[in-house]
């Protein structure tokens, strides 16, 4: 399937999804939102894809919502607006519910909903040129795209309140220091670093990784007892996979496992 606002490249089990409105710093308009959701729906069903990288074209990751969107010029809560927000709120879900690891390669500004999309990934690698802001308050707007859920879980409630209430921009190093990103690298090393990690994950036991991802996120809102039961179910499921048998055999034979994602 071809897209107008997104570039999708698939190689060696890795899908690289590039937001492609560089003249607008990849700001989210209706088409980009719909195509983003379509891409992740496609990737979900593509068994050849076992890891995903999300990045932005040009000098930005994503500037958030395009201010030319009609919702910014309306009052009240119409049916059309409700439909629009259902799609926006599906953006982080498309990353978090995907049973494949997702890496954000943040190459530049990640603002508002763009920041929320970046931190909805499982692992966030930032270029030294990256900038992050919960910039919603700067236009008198409430956070969306999961920002109020995702941010406190990464940086803690107090820091999340500070960033959301003030809308201030932080650089990549501060983002790393407060736990917003996993790693900061020079700009020319961003994609090579992300690809190296994605290839490593894609060559791993993808069923086990996918189940671990589901456990991590689902258990955030469980009691310890519920989490332990959920975890045990997932462990039992992996025992039925070919990859688990291969991993055990490879360990016994002191060789590298050849996982097939089955």
KOLVO-981600 format. One record per residue (C-alpha): residue in one letter; x, y, z; residue number from 1. Coordinates in nm, 3 decimals. Layout:
% residues N
ZAKE  code     east    north       up  pos
ZAKE     a        X        Y        Z  NUM
...
***
This chain:
% residues 262
ZAKE  code     east    north       up  pos
ZAKE     x    0.000    0.000    0.000    1
ZAKE     x    0.130    0.349   -0.084    2
ZAKE     x    0.105    0.652    0.144    3
ZAKE     x    0.130    1.026    0.088    4
ZAKE     x    0.246    1.145    0.430    5
ZAKE     x    0.443    0.842    0.549    6
ZAKE     x    0.733    0.645    0.408    7
ZAKE     x    0.750    0.276    0.499    8
ZAKE     x    1.062    0.069    0.440    9
ZAKE     x    1.089   -0.297    0.532   10
ZAKE     x    1.417   -0.485    0.547   11
ZAKE     x    1.543   -0.786    0.742   12
ZAKE     x    1.238   -0.800    0.966   13
ZAKE     x    1.247   -0.427    1.050   14
ZAKE     x    0.986   -0.173    0.934   15
ZAKE     x    1.102    0.189    0.938   16
ZAKE     x    0.806    0.429    0.950   17
ZAKE     x    0.901    0.786    0.860   18
ZAKE     x    0.656    1.072    0.912   19
ZAKE     x    0.687    1.266    0.588   20
ZAKE     x    0.565    1.625    0.604   21
ZAKE     x    0.908    1.783    0.649   22
ZAKE     x    0.793    2.129    0.541   23
ZAKE     x    0.557    2.127    0.843   24
ZAKE     x    0.798    1.952    1.083   25
ZAKE     x    0.578    1.645    1.028   26
ZAKE     x    0.283    1.806    1.207   27
ZAKE     x   -0.025    1.587    1.231   28
ZAKE     x   -0.304    1.658    0.986   29
ZAKE     x   -0.603    1.438    0.909   30
ZAKE     x   -0.427    1.241    0.637   31
ZAKE     x   -0.113    1.176    0.841   32
ZAKE     x   -0.319    1.053    1.135   33
ZAKE     x   -0.522    0.816    0.917   34
ZAKE     x   -0.216    0.690    0.733   35
ZAKE     x   -0.025    0.636    1.058   36
ZAKE     x   -0.306    0.418    1.188   37
ZAKE     x   -0.326    0.233    0.856   38
ZAKE     x    0.048    0.167    0.856   39
ZAKE     x    0.040    0.013    1.203   40
ZAKE     x   -0.265   -0.193    1.113   41
ZAKE     x   -0.069   -0.326    0.815   42
ZAKE     x    0.241   -0.394    1.026   43
ZAKE     x    0.034   -0.576    1.286   44
ZAKE     x   -0.070   -0.833    1.025   45
ZAKE     x    0.269   -0.860    0.854   46
ZAKE     x    0.445   -1.156    1.015   47
ZAKE     x    0.768   -1.069    0.832   48
ZAKE     x    0.796   -0.749    1.040   49
ZAKE     x    0.934   -0.821    1.385   50
ZAKE     x    1.051   -0.477    1.498   51
ZAKE     x    0.958   -0.118    1.410   52
ZAKE     x    1.140    0.216    1.402   53
ZAKE     x    0.941    0.543    1.398   54
ZAKE     x    1.120    0.862    1.292   55
ZAKE     x    1.061    1.189    1.110   56
ZAKE     x    1.173    1.325    0.775   57
ZAKE     x    1.382    1.641    0.762   58
ZAKE     x    1.484    1.824    1.077   59
ZAKE     x    1.187    1.736    1.297   60
ZAKE     x    1.028    1.427    1.450   61
ZAKE     x    0.675    1.567    1.484   62
ZAKE     x    0.560    1.917    1.575   63
ZAKE     x    0.229    1.792    1.713   64
ZAKE     x   -0.109    1.886    1.572   65
ZAKE     x   -0.111    2.102    1.260   66
ZAKE     x   -0.252    2.436    1.375   67
ZAKE     x   -0.446    2.463    1.049   68
ZAKE     x   -0.672    2.179    1.166   69
ZAKE     x   -1.032    2.293    1.190   70
ZAKE     x   -1.068    2.172    1.549   71
ZAKE     x   -0.857    2.463    1.668   72
ZAKE     x   -1.117    2.706    1.529   73
ZAKE     x   -1.430    2.547    1.676   74
ZAKE     x   -1.613    2.571    2.006   75
ZAKE     x   -1.786    2.290    2.191   76
ZAKE     x   -1.771    1.918    2.125   77
ZAKE     x   -1.933    1.813    1.798   78
ZAKE     x   -1.971    1.464    1.655   79
ZAKE     x   -1.697    1.535    1.403   80
ZAKE     x   -1.465    1.645    1.681   81
ZAKE     x   -1.536    1.329    1.881   82
ZAKE     x   -1.451    1.120    1.576   83
ZAKE     x   -1.130    1.316    1.526   84
ZAKE     x   -1.019    1.264    1.886   85
ZAKE     x   -1.095    0.893    1.871   86
ZAKE     x   -0.844    0.871    1.589   87
ZAKE     x   -0.585    1.088    1.770   88
ZAKE     x   -0.622    0.880    2.085   89
ZAKE     x   -0.568    0.565    1.879   90
ZAKE     x   -0.216    0.679    1.784   91
ZAKE     x   -0.042    0.571    2.109   92
ZAKE     x   -0.258    0.259    2.122   93
ZAKE     x   -0.133    0.152    1.780   94
ZAKE     x    0.221    0.148    1.921   95
ZAKE     x    0.152    0.009    2.267   96
ZAKE     x   -0.084   -0.272    2.161   97
ZAKE     x    0.143   -0.392    1.879   98
ZAKE     x    0.300   -0.722    1.988   99
ZAKE     x    0.629   -0.615    1.832  100
ZAKE     x    0.895   -0.385    1.979  101
ZAKE     x    0.876   -0.022    1.865  102
ZAKE     x    1.172    0.217    1.875  103
ZAKE     x    1.135    0.594    1.841  104
ZAKE     x    1.433    0.752    1.667  105
ZAKE     x    1.378    1.118    1.759  106
ZAKE     x    1.575    1.327    1.513  107
ZAKE     x    1.452    1.676    1.605  108
ZAKE     x    1.163    1.858    1.775  109
ZAKE     x    0.895    1.631    1.925  110
ZAKE     x    0.623    1.867    2.045  111
ZAKE     x    0.276    1.818    2.190  112
ZAKE     x    0.118    1.509    2.036  113
ZAKE     x    0.448    1.448    1.858  114
ZAKE     x    0.616    1.405    2.196  115
ZAKE     x    0.336    1.172    2.306  116
ZAKE     x    0.386    0.955    1.997  117
ZAKE     x    0.761    0.943    2.060  118
ZAKE     x    0.722    0.828    2.420  119
ZAKE     x    0.451    0.576    2.332  120
ZAKE     x    0.727    0.365    2.177  121
ZAKE     x    0.890    0.095    2.386  122
ZAKE     x    1.242    0.236    2.353  123
ZAKE     x    1.327    0.599    2.274  124
ZAKE     x    1.660    0.695    2.116  125
ZAKE     x    1.720    1.066    2.068  126
ZAKE     x    1.958    1.263    1.855  127
ZAKE     x    2.149    1.541    2.029  128
ZAKE     x    1.937    1.769    1.807  129
ZAKE     x    1.611    1.641    1.959  130
ZAKE     x    1.386    1.867    2.163  131
ZAKE     x    1.079    1.770    2.364  132
ZAKE     x    0.785    1.974    2.490  133
ZAKE     x    0.436    1.916    2.621  134
ZAKE     x    0.347    2.233    2.435  135
ZAKE     x   -0.032    2.204    2.460  136
ZAKE     x   -0.062    2.470    2.730  137
ZAKE     x    0.115    2.721    2.505  138
ZAKE     x   -0.199    2.737    2.290  139
ZAKE     x   -0.445    2.696    2.579  140
ZAKE     x   -0.512    2.335    2.489  141
ZAKE     x   -0.538    2.015    2.692  142
ZAKE     x   -0.287    1.735    2.629  143
ZAKE     x   -0.399    1.454    2.401  144
ZAKE     x   -0.253    1.144    2.229  145
ZAKE     x   -0.199    0.984    2.569  146
ZAKE     x    0.037    1.249    2.708  147
ZAKE     x   -0.119    1.261    3.056  148
ZAKE     x   -0.101    0.880    3.081  149
ZAKE     x    0.241    0.819    2.931  150
ZAKE     x    0.448    1.103    3.076  151
ZAKE     x    0.396    1.040    3.452  152
ZAKE     x    0.486    0.676    3.403  153
ZAKE     x    0.820    0.773    3.253  154
ZAKE     x    0.929    1.072    3.460  155
ZAKE     x    0.707    1.066    3.770  156
ZAKE     x    0.405    1.273    3.861  157
ZAKE     x    0.580    1.589    3.980  158
ZAKE     x    0.803    1.622    3.674  159
ZAKE     x    0.509    1.542    3.444  160
ZAKE     x    0.306    1.817    3.610  161
ZAKE     x    0.592    2.063    3.562  162
ZAKE     x    0.636    1.982    3.194  163
ZAKE     x    0.263    1.978    3.115  164
ZAKE     x    0.173    2.288    3.318  165
ZAKE     x    0.460    2.502    3.185  166
ZAKE     x    0.494    2.366    2.833  167
ZAKE     x    0.867    2.429    2.848  168
ZAKE     x    1.105    2.270    2.599  169
ZAKE     x    1.379    2.037    2.717  170
ZAKE     x    1.682    1.922    2.522  171
ZAKE     x    1.787    1.563    2.462  172
ZAKE     x    2.032    1.550    2.752  173
ZAKE     x    1.773    1.668    3.004  174
ZAKE     x    1.526    1.420    2.855  175
ZAKE     x    1.779    1.143    2.914  176
ZAKE     x    1.852    1.262    3.269  177
ZAKE     x    1.485    1.255    3.374  178
ZAKE     x    1.419    0.918    3.211  179
ZAKE     x    1.216    1.039    2.913  180
ZAKE     x    1.452    0.873    2.664  181
ZAKE     x    1.677    0.568    2.681  182
ZAKE     x    1.980    0.699    2.495  183
ZAKE     x    2.117    1.013    2.328  184
ZAKE     x    2.350    0.987    2.031  185
ZAKE     x    2.509    1.226    1.777  186
ZAKE     x    2.275    1.308    1.486  187
ZAKE     x    2.469    1.099    1.235  188
ZAKE     x    2.449    0.796    1.466  189
ZAKE     x    2.074    0.810    1.532  190
ZAKE     x    1.947    0.581    1.256  191
ZAKE     x    2.245    0.341    1.264  192
ZAKE     x    2.194    0.301    1.641  193
ZAKE     x    1.818    0.251    1.604  194
ZAKE     x    1.865    0.002    1.319  195
ZAKE     x    2.127   -0.198    1.507  196
ZAKE     x    1.891   -0.235    1.803  197
ZAKE     x    1.590   -0.308    1.581  198
ZAKE     x    1.780   -0.581    1.395  199
ZAKE     x    1.882   -0.734    1.727  200
ZAKE     x    1.521   -0.738    1.844  201
ZAKE     x    1.395   -0.865    1.508  202
ZAKE     x    1.633   -1.160    1.529  203
ZAKE     x    1.512   -1.251    1.878  204
ZAKE     x    1.224   -1.476    1.990  205
ZAKE     x    0.946   -1.244    1.875  206
ZAKE     x    0.659   -1.431    2.041  207
ZAKE     x    0.831   -1.409    2.380  208
ZAKE     x    0.920   -1.042    2.324  209
ZAKE     x    0.564   -0.960    2.218  210
ZAKE     x    0.418   -1.132    2.523  211
ZAKE     x    0.667   -0.957    2.751  212
ZAKE     x    0.565   -0.623    2.602  213
ZAKE     x    0.197   -0.700    2.664  214
ZAKE     x    0.273   -0.801    3.023  215
ZAKE     x    0.475   -0.488    3.095  216
ZAKE     x    0.200   -0.251    2.983  217
ZAKE     x   -0.103   -0.446    3.103  218
ZAKE     x    0.049   -0.497    3.446  219
ZAKE     x    0.095   -0.124    3.506  220
ZAKE     x   -0.262   -0.113    3.630  221
ZAKE     x   -0.275   -0.452    3.804  222
ZAKE     x   -0.217   -0.565    4.157  223
ZAKE     x    0.093   -0.777    4.217  224
ZAKE     x   -0.125   -1.088    4.244  225
ZAKE     x   -0.296   -1.016    3.910  226
ZAKE     x    0.037   -0.938    3.746  227
ZAKE     x    0.194   -1.262    3.866  228
ZAKE     x   -0.097   -1.463    3.724  229
ZAKE     x   -0.083   -1.277    3.392  230
ZAKE     x    0.292   -1.329    3.376  231
ZAKE     x    0.258   -1.702    3.439  232
ZAKE     x    0.004   -1.734    3.156  233
ZAKE     x    0.244   -1.561    2.919  234
ZAKE     x    0.531   -1.785    3.028  235
ZAKE     x    0.319   -2.093    2.960  236
ZAKE     x    0.238   -1.965    2.612  237
ZAKE     x    0.605   -1.925    2.523  238
ZAKE     x    0.667   -2.287    2.618  239
ZAKE     x    0.448   -2.381    2.321  240
ZAKE     x    0.661   -2.192    2.068  241
ZAKE     x    0.923   -2.326    1.830  242
ZAKE     x    1.150   -2.038    1.927  243
ZAKE     x    1.155   -2.151    2.288  244
ZAKE     x    1.256   -2.501    2.186  245
ZAKE     x    1.526   -2.359    1.957  246
ZAKE     x    1.652   -2.124    2.229  247
ZAKE     x    1.680   -2.406    2.480  248
ZAKE     x    1.855   -2.633    2.231  249
ZAKE     x    2.096   -2.358    2.127  250
ZAKE     x    2.181   -2.290    2.492  251
ZAKE     x    2.257   -2.655    2.551  252
ZAKE     x    2.467   -2.673    2.234  253
ZAKE     x    2.647   -2.347    2.319  254
ZAKE     x    2.555   -2.180    1.988  255
ZAKE     x    2.358   -1.875    1.877  256
ZAKE     x    1.984   -1.942    1.848  257
ZAKE     x    1.815   -1.911    1.509  258
ZAKE     x    1.475   -1.768    1.597  259
ZAKE     x    1.192   -1.776    1.340  260
ZAKE     x    0.919   -1.587    1.521  261
ZAKE     x    0.706   -1.897    1.571  262
***
